[in-house]
Amino acid sequence: MGTSEIFLIALTIILAVPYLAWRLLRTDYWAPLVVVQIVGGILLGPGVLGAAFPEYYAFVFNPQVIGSLNGIAWWAVMMFVFVAGLELDISDAWANRRETTITASCALITPLVFGAAAAALLLQTPGWIGPNGNFGQVVLGIGMACAVTALPILVLLMEKLGIFRQPLGQRILRYASLDDVAIWGVLALILVDWERVGRQLIFLALFLLAAWAVRALFRRLEDNDRWYVSLVWLAAVGFAADWSGLHFMVGAFLAGAVLDAHWFARDRLDDFRQFLLLAVMPVFFLSTGLRTQWDVGGVAVFGAAFLFLAASVAGKLAGVQLAGHLLGWAKGEASIIGWLLQTKALIMIIFVNVLLDKGIVTNETFTALLLMAVLSTMLTVPVVTPKLKQLALSYK
């Protein structure tokens, strides 16, 4: 078979297998489709499918096919991160700045400290620090991975729970928005290359000038033109960020964050996000699964994943409970908010993909963090659903 035929076989597997599992097993209550796709990527990776059927795996996922899939995955995730930056609403957070700042800070710092402590414990054994990383970078990276909230998945789960448009849902969205900004700031800090710091300063200076010019241009463009120009802007900023030594994902987020969401029709923006999740993000999930490895031993990787999960959930719940105590929330609110804010998946997976790309963490660390993200997201809806019912009864 030619490369194009094998590529289409791989694409059929990527799109069909997770969807069929999601539908036939009816996993939507505890594992939405995106989580099933991520798990599917792990199962289709070298650690599971590749180990069980090495000849078949080598045939379908040969270097040419993987190269083609990676190209789609890079562009897909750049567009997704761009939309996440675009939809960031700092004005609402500013209007409720005291409550938002206290809650977002507690919800970020406490699990970051818990996760960093777990990382420092794990790094006493070899096999977790990448060839280009050091102890401090890995500790901070794992700590931030334990602290981050996946804003797009949070929105999806709150819509499923029926609270997205309610006051509680909008509050949670504010808290997550500030934490979403923090992850990219921490990522930029981790990726600072002192040998290339001059390039990075040049990038930031030119980016600020270009952002001012692009914002002025967008005010004059029609809706259709804004969509096309925004993709050109995304590619250019992604290239410039990568050239400077930062990752193209940092550029993708910045490219969206400096634009205003109200310049784009809400229904088209929602449709665009859904299209990305449906048509191209599954390729990113597969490419993520292809990078999972278990060379330090499956037991060790799973042990690390559960260590990170415990640090993430305990840290997030403790931080939000502290915020609820300081702000005088109603009984039960802090628990619901804490469980929703510990949702991981997409953004955290993108974050650790960057750390792996830069050689800061090993494939084994990446695999453990990926498993942690999947498990934490799967816990959310089953745990929160009965708590929401109890809260509703307490209001009556």
C-alpha positions in Angstrom: 0.0 0.0 0.0 1.0 3.6 -0.6 1.5 6.1 2.2 -1.8 7.9 1.5 -3.7 4.6 1.9 -2.0 3.7 5.1 -2.6 7.3 6.4 -6.3 7.0 5.7 -6.4 3.6 7.5 -4.8 5.3 10.5 -7.3 8.2 10.3 -10.2 5.8 10.1 -9.0 4.0 13.3 -8.4 7.4 15.1 -11.9 8.6 14.4 -13.9 5.4 14.6 -12.5 3.4 17.6 -13.0 6.1 20.3 -16.4 7.1 19.0 -17.7 3.5 18.9 -16.3 2.9 22.4 -18.0 6.1 23.6 -21.4 5.2 22.1 -21.5 1.4 22.7 -20.1 1.6 26.3 -22.2 4.7 27.0 -19.4 6.4 28.9 -20.6 9.9 28.7 -21.5 10.2 32.4 -18.0 9.6 33.6 -15.9 10.0 30.5 -17.0 12.4 27.7 -15.9 11.8 24.2 -12.7 13.8 24.5 -11.6 11.7 27.4 -12.3 8.5 25.5 -10.3 9.9 22.6 -7.3 10.6 24.9 -7.6 7.0 26.4 -7.8 5.7 22.8 -4.6 7.5 21.9 -2.8 5.8 24.8 -4.2 2.4 23.9 -3.2 2.9 20.2 0.3 4.0 21.3 3.5 1.9 21.4 3.0 0.9 25.1 -0.2 -1.0 24.4 -1.0 -1.7 20.7 2.6 -1.5 19.7 3.6 -4.0 22.4 0.8 -6.4 21.6 1.0 -6.2 17.8 4.4 -4.8 16.9 4.2 -5.7 13.1 0.7 -4.2 12.7 1.7 -1.1 14.6 4.8 -0.6 12.6 2.8 -1.0 9.4 0.0 1.5 10.2 2.0 4.0 12.3 5.1 4.1 10.2 7.3 7.3 10.2 5.7 8.8 7.1 2.2 8.4 8.5 3.3 9.7 11.9 4.9 12.7 10.2 1.6 13.5 8.4 -0.4 13.1 11.6 1.9 15.3 13.6 1.5 18.1 11.1 -2.3 18.0 11.5 -2.0 17.7 15.3 0.3 20.8 15.5 -2.1 23.0 13.5 -5.2 21.6 15.3 -3.9 22.3 18.8 -2.6 25.7 17.8 -6.1 26.7 16.6 -7.6 25.2 19.8 -5.2 27.2 22.1 -5.8 30.3 20.0 -9.6 30.0 20.6 -8.9 29.5 24.3 -6.9 32.7 24.4 -9.6 34.5 22.4 -12.4 33.5 24.7 -10.5 34.6 27.8 -12.7 37.3 29.5 -10.5 39.3 31.9 -13.1 42.1 32.2 -15.5 40.0 34.1 -12.8 38.8 36.4 -11.8 42.4 37.0 -15.3 43.5 37.8 -15.3 40.9 40.6 -11.6 41.1 41.3 -11.5 40.6 45.1 -13.5 37.3 45.1 -11.9 36.2 41.8 -8.3 36.9 42.9 -8.6 35.2 46.3 -10.3 32.1 44.9 -8.1 31.8 41.8 -4.9 32.3 43.9 -5.9 29.7 46.5 -7.1 27.3 43.7 -3.7 27.7 41.9 -1.1 28.0 44.6 -2.1 25.3 46.9 -2.2 22.4 44.3 0.9 23.8 42.8 2.7 23.4 46.1 1.2 20.0 46.6 2.2 18.9 43.1 5.7 20.3 43.5 6.2 18.4 46.7 5.0 15.2 45.0 7.4 15.9 42.1 10.3 16.5 44.5 9.6 13.2 46.2 9.4 11.3 42.8 12.6 12.8 41.5 14.6 11.1 44.2 14.4 8.2 41.8 15.9 8.3 38.2 14.1 8.4 34.9 11.8 11.4 35.2 14.0 14.4 34.2 14.4 15.0 30.5 17.8 15.5 28.8 17.3 19.3 28.6 15.6 19.8 32.0 16.8 20.3 35.5 15.3 19.6 38.9 13.7 23.1 39.3 12.1 23.1 35.9 10.6 19.6 36.4 9.3 20.3 39.9 7.7 23.6 38.7 6.3 21.9 35.6 4.7 19.0 37.5 3.4 21.4 40.2 1.7 23.6 37.5 0.3 20.5 35.8 -1.3 19.5 39.1 -2.7 23.0 39.6 -4.1 23.9 36.1 -7.8 23.8 35.2 -8.7 22.8 31.6 -11.1 25.7 30.7 -12.6 24.1 27.5 -13.3 20.8 29.2 -14.7 22.7 32.3 -17.2 24.5 30.0 -18.2 21.2 28.4 -18.8 19.5 31.8 -20.7 22.5 33.2 -23.0 22.5 30.2 -23.5 18.8 30.8 -24.4 19.5 34.5 -26.7 22.4 33.5 -24.9 25.1 35.5 -22.8 26.9 32.8 -25.2 29.8 32.4 -26.1 29.9 36.1 -24.4 32.3 38.6 -22.4 29.5 40.1 -21.1 28.4 36.6 -20.1 32.0 35.7 -18.2 32.3 39.0 -16.3 29.1 38.3 -15.5 30.4 34.8 -14.0 33.5 36.2 -11.7 31.6 38.6 -10.6 29.2 35.9 -9.9 32.1 33.5 -7.3 33.7 35.7 -5.6 30.3 36.2 -5.6 29.8 32.5 -3.5 32.9 32.1 -1.1 31.7 34.8 -0.3 28.4 33.1 1.1 30.2 30.1 3.1 32.6 32.2 4.6 29.7 34.1 5.3 27.8 30.9 7.1 30.9 29.5 9.1 31.0 32.8 10.1 27.4 32.5 11.1 27.8 28.9 13.3 30.9 29.4 16.5 30.1 27.5 19.2 32.3 28.9 21.4 31.7 25.9 18.5 33.0 23.7 17.0 35.5 26.0 17.9 38.3 23.6 15.6 36.6 21.0 12.8 36.2 23.5 13.0 39.9 24.4 13.0 40.8 20.7 9.9 38.6 20.3 8.0 40.2 23.1 8.8 43.7 22.0 7.8 43.0 18.4 4.8 41.1 19.5 3.5 44.1 21.5 3.9 46.4 18.5 2.3 43.8 16.1 -0.6 43.2 18.5 -1.3 46.9 18.6 -1.3 47.1 14.8 -3.4 43.9 14.4 -6.0 45.1 16.9 -6.3 48.4 14.9 -6.7 46.3 11.7 -9.3 44.0 13.1 -11.6 47.0 14.0 -11.8 47.8 10.3 -12.3 44.3 8.9 -15.5 42.5 8.2 -16.4 39.3 10.0 -15.3 36.9 7.2 -12.0 38.7 6.8 -11.3 38.6 10.5 -11.4 34.8 10.4 -8.9 34.5 7.6 -6.6 37.2 8.9 -6.7 35.6 12.4 -5.3 32.3 11.0 -2.5 34.2 9.3 -1.8 36.0 12.6 -1.8 32.7 14.5 0.7 31.1 12.2 3.0 34.1 12.2 3.0 34.5 16.0 3.5 30.8 16.5 6.5 30.9 14.2 8.0 33.9 16.0 7.5 32.4 19.4 9.2 29.2 18.4 12.1 31.0 16.7 12.7 32.9 20.0 13.0 29.7 22.0 9.5 29.8 23.4 7.2 27.1 22.2 4.7 27.8 19.3 1.9 27.0 21.8 2.8 30.1 23.9 2.6 32.1 20.6 -0.8 30.5 19.8 -2.2 31.5 23.2 -0.8 35.1 22.9 -2.2 35.5 19.4 -5.7 34.8 20.6 -5.5 36.6 24.0 -4.8 40.0 22.4 -7.9 39.8 20.2 -11.4 40.5 21.5 -14.0 37.7 21.3 -16.8 40.1 20.5 -15.1 40.7 17.1 -16.2 37.2 16.1 -19.9 36.0 16.0 -20.6 33.9 19.0 -22.4 31.1 17.1 -19.5 30.9 14.5 -16.9 30.7 17.3 -18.9 27.9 19.1 -19.2 26.1 15.8 -15.5 26.5 15.1 -14.5 25.1 18.5 -16.9 22.1 18.0 -15.4 21.5 14.6 -11.9 21.4 16.0 -13.0 18.9 18.7 -14.8 16.8 16.2 -12.6 16.8 13.1 -8.9 17.5 14.0 -8.3 17.3 17.8 -8.7 13.5 17.8 -5.5 13.4 15.7 -3.7 15.4 18.4 -5.0 12.9 21.0 -3.6 10.0 19.0 -0.3 11.8 18.5 -0.2 12.3 22.3 -0.8 8.6 22.9 2.0 7.7 20.5 4.4 9.4 22.8 3.5 7.4 25.9 6.2 5.1 27.2 6.6 2.7 30.1 10.3 2.1 30.1 10.8 2.7 33.9 8.1 0.0 34.4 4.3 0.2 34.3 3.9 0.0 38.0 6.2 3.0 38.5 4.4 5.1 35.9 1.0 4.2 37.4 2.4 4.9 40.9 3.6 8.3 39.8 0.2 9.0 38.1 -1.7 8.2 41.4 0.8 10.3 43.4 0.1 13.3 41.1 -3.6 12.7 41.2 -3.7 12.7 45.0 -1.6 15.9 45.1 -3.8 17.6 42.4 -7.2 16.8 43.9 -6.2 17.3 47.6 -4.4 20.5 46.8 -7.3 21.9 44.7 -9.9 21.0 47.3 -7.8 22.4 50.2 -7.2 25.7 48.3 -10.8 26.2 47.3 -12.0 25.3 50.9 -9.6 28.0 52.2 -11.1 30.5 49.7 -14.6 29.6 50.7 -13.8 30.1 54.4 -12.3 33.5 53.7 -15.2 34.6 51.5 -18.0 33.1 53.6 -19.5 30.8 50.9 -22.6 28.7 51.5 -22.0 25.1 52.8 -21.2 22.8 50.0 -20.2 25.4 47.4 -16.4 25.0 48.0 -16.5 21.3 47.4 -18.4 21.6 44.1 -16.2 24.4 42.9 -13.0 22.5 43.9 -14.0 19.4 42.1 -14.9 21.3 38.9 -11.7 23.3 39.0 -9.6 20.1 39.3 -10.7 19.1 35.8 -7.6 18.6 33.6 -7.4 17.0 30.2 -6.8 19.3 27.2 -4.9 22.3 28.4 -2.8 20.3 30.8 -2.0 17.7 28.1 -1.0 20.6 25.8 1.2 22.0 28.6 3.1 18.7 29.2 3.4 18.1 25.5 5.4 21.3 25.4 7.6 20.1 28.3 8.2 16.9 26.5 9.0 18.6 23.2 11.6 20.7 24.9 13.2 17.7 26.6 12.4 19.0 30.1 10.5 15.8 31.1 10.9 12.2 29.9 8.2 10.2 28.1 7.6 8.4 31.4 6.8 11.6 33.3 4.6 12.6 30.4 2.8 9.3 30.5 2.2 9.6 34.3 0.8 13.2 33.9 -1.4 12.1 31.0 -2.9 9.3 33.1 -3.4 11.8 36.0 -5.3 14.2 33.6 -7.6 11.4 32.4 -8.3 10.1 35.9 -9.0 13.6 37.4 -11.4 14.5 34.5 -13.3 11.2 34.8 -13.9 11.8 38.5 -15.5 15.2 38.0 -19.1 14.5 36.8 -19.8 11.4 39.1 -18.6 13.3 42.2 -20.2 16.7 41.4 -23.6 15.5 40.3 -24.9 14.3 43.8 -23.2 17.4 45.4 -25.2 19.7 43.1 -28.4 18.0 44.1 -27.6 18.4 47.8 -26.8 22.1 47.2 -30.1 22.7 45.4 -32.0 21.1 48.3 -30.2 23.3 50.8 -31.3 26.4 48.8 -35.0 25.4 49.1 
